[in-house]
Amino acid sequence: MMMRFAFVFFAVVGMRLFELWLAKRNERYVKALGAKEVGARHYPWIVSMHVLFLLSLAVEALRKGARPSQRWPLLFPLFLAVEGLRAWTILSLGRFWNTKILIVPNRPVVKKGPYRWIRHPNYAVVALEIALLPLLFQASMTALVFSLLNALMLSIRITAEEQALSAFTDYEEAFQERPRFLPPLRRKTAARM
């Protein structure tokens, strides 16, 4: 039981460390292109929240014996699908993916990959991870508290990001018809006359 928790937990920590390295590398690249950073004041709060999330997950899960949830057969494949969406999002943005808000003025926004359907797949992934990962190991209090904190942080971050994207890129024109987080359930059809 403990081995399953340790494997999943340290795999997630390893992925986050890799992503921080990747973000730093990408930051140098986009800054060389003239990127402007937005939201620098709230960024340390987001990093702190994610670190506290992992600590809370570890403490709550270990206090409960790090036993997998009875819903593991449903939740774990869903978690893996979310991680697949994370990888697809990062690959779609390529050198422009980052943990910070870095906008290259006058550069067209990325419209491929999951961005064809929604504006913020990365934030959807984070919200799903913060809910699913604790639920895999019966850490429901961590899932609840950090889902609420994440919603608060994203309300600040997305506002700052969308304002900057609208000011410096073709964001409004490119994404005005796309929802923020959930793709439409069915395609819009042309109005009949």
C-alpha positions in Angstrom: 0.0 0.0 0.0 2.7 2.4 1.0 4.7 1.5 -2.1 1.9 2.6 -4.4 1.6 5.9 -2.6 5.4 6.5 -2.7 5.6 5.6 -6.4 2.7 8.0 -7.4 3.8 10.8 -5.0 7.5 10.8 -6.1 6.6 10.4 -9.8 4.5 13.6 -9.4 7.2 15.4 -7.5 9.7 14.3 -10.2 7.4 15.6 -13.0 7.1 19.0 -11.2 10.9 19.3 -10.8 11.3 18.5 -14.5 8.6 21.1 -15.4 10.4 23.7 -13.3 13.6 23.0 -15.2 11.8 23.1 -18.5 10.0 26.4 -17.6 13.4 28.0 -16.7 14.9 26.9 -20.0 11.8 28.2 -21.9 11.9 31.4 -19.9 15.4 32.2 -21.2 14.2 31.5 -24.8 11.1 33.7 -24.7 12.8 36.5 -22.9 15.4 36.6 -25.7 12.4 37.1 -28.0 11.3 40.1 -25.9 8.7 38.4 -23.7 7.1 40.5 -21.0 6.3 38.9 -17.6 2.9 39.5 -16.1 1.7 38.4 -12.7 5.1 38.3 -11.0 3.5 39.4 -7.7 1.2 36.4 -7.4 3.6 33.8 -8.8 5.3 33.1 -5.5 1.9 32.5 -3.9 1.1 29.9 -6.6 4.4 28.1 -6.1 3.8 28.1 -2.3 0.3 26.7 -2.8 1.6 23.9 -4.9 4.4 23.0 -2.4 1.9 23.1 0.4 -0.5 21.0 -1.6 2.1 18.2 -1.9 3.0 18.4 1.8 -0.6 18.3 2.8 -1.2 15.4 0.5 1.7 13.5 2.0 0.7 14.2 5.6 -3.0 13.4 5.2 -2.4 10.3 3.1 0.3 8.9 5.4 -1.9 9.6 8.5 -4.5 7.4 6.9 -2.0 4.7 6.1 -1.5 5.7 2.5 -4.2 3.3 1.4 -5.5 3.6 -2.1 -9.1 4.6 -2.4 -11.8 2.0 -3.2 -12.4 4.1 -6.3 -8.8 3.6 -7.5 -9.8 1.6 -10.6 -11.8 4.6 -11.8 -9.7 7.4 -10.4 -6.2 6.2 -11.5 -7.0 5.9 -15.2 -8.7 9.3 -15.1 -5.5 10.7 -13.4 -3.3 9.2 -16.1 -5.6 10.7 -18.8 -5.2 14.1 -17.1 -1.4 13.6 -17.1 -1.7 12.8 -20.9 -3.5 16.1 -21.4 -0.8 17.9 -19.4 1.9 16.4 -21.7 -0.2 17.3 -24.8 -0.6 20.9 -23.6 3.1 21.3 -22.9 4.1 19.8 -26.2 1.5 22.0 -28.0 3.0 25.2 -26.6 6.6 24.0 -27.1 9.2 26.6 -26.1 6.3 29.0 -25.1 5.1 26.8 -22.2 5.9 28.1 -18.8 4.8 28.2 -15.2 5.1 32.0 -15.4 3.0 34.4 -17.5 5.5 35.4 -20.2 4.0 37.1 -23.3 5.9 37.7 -26.5 4.3 40.9 -28.0 2.8 40.6 -31.5 3.3 36.9 -31.7 0.2 34.8 -32.6 -1.1 32.7 -29.8 -0.9 28.9 -30.1 -4.1 27.4 -31.4 -3.1 23.8 -31.9 -3.5 20.7 -29.7 -6.0 21.1 -26.9 -6.0 24.9 -27.6 -8.2 24.1 -30.6 -11.1 23.5 -28.1 -10.4 25.4 -24.9 -8.4 28.5 -23.9 -6.8 27.1 -20.7 -6.1 23.4 -20.9 -3.1 23.7 -18.5 -5.3 25.3 -15.8 -8.0 22.6 -16.3 -5.3 20.0 -15.8 -4.1 21.6 -12.6 -7.6 21.8 -11.2 -8.2 18.1 -12.0 -4.9 17.0 -10.6 -5.5 18.9 -7.3 -8.8 17.1 -6.9 -7.8 13.6 -8.2 -4.4 13.0 -6.7 -5.6 13.3 -3.1 -8.7 11.3 -3.8 -6.5 8.4 -5.0 -5.3 8.1 -1.4 -8.4 9.1 0.6 -7.0 12.6 1.3 -10.3 14.3 0.8 -9.6 17.3 3.0 -6.5 18.1 0.9 -8.6 17.8 -2.2 -11.3 20.2 -0.9 -9.0 22.8 0.7 -6.6 23.0 -2.2 -9.3 22.9 -4.9 -10.8 26.0 -3.3 -7.4 27.7 -2.9 -6.5 26.8 -6.5 -9.9 28.3 -7.7 -9.0 31.5 -5.9 -5.5 31.6 -7.4 -6.7 30.9 -10.9 -9.3 33.7 -10.7 -6.4 36.1 -10.2 -4.0 34.5 -12.6 -6.3 34.0 -15.5 -7.5 37.6 -15.3 -4.0 38.8 -15.4 -3.0 36.4 -18.2 -6.0 37.2 -20.4 -5.6 40.9 -20.0 -1.9 40.6 -21.1 -2.7 38.3 -24.0 -5.4 40.6 -25.2 -3.1 43.7 -24.9 -0.1 42.1 -26.7 -1.4 39.4 -29.0 -4.3 38.2 -31.2 -5.8 36.4 -28.2 -9.2 38.0 -28.2 -9.8 37.4 -31.9 -8.4 33.8 -31.8 -10.2 32.6 -28.7 -13.4 34.6 -28.4 -15.5 31.5 -29.4 -13.6 29.0 -27.2 -14.6 28.3 -23.6 -12.1 28.6 -20.9 -12.0 25.0 -19.5 -14.5 22.6 -21.0 -14.9 21.9 -24.7 -18.4 22.2 -26.0 -20.3 19.0 -25.9 -21.4 19.3 -29.5 -20.4 21.4 -32.5 -22.2 24.6 -33.3 -24.2 24.3 -36.5 -24.9 27.1 -38.9 -28.2 28.8 -38.3 -30.9 27.7 -40.6 -32.8 30.2 -42.6 
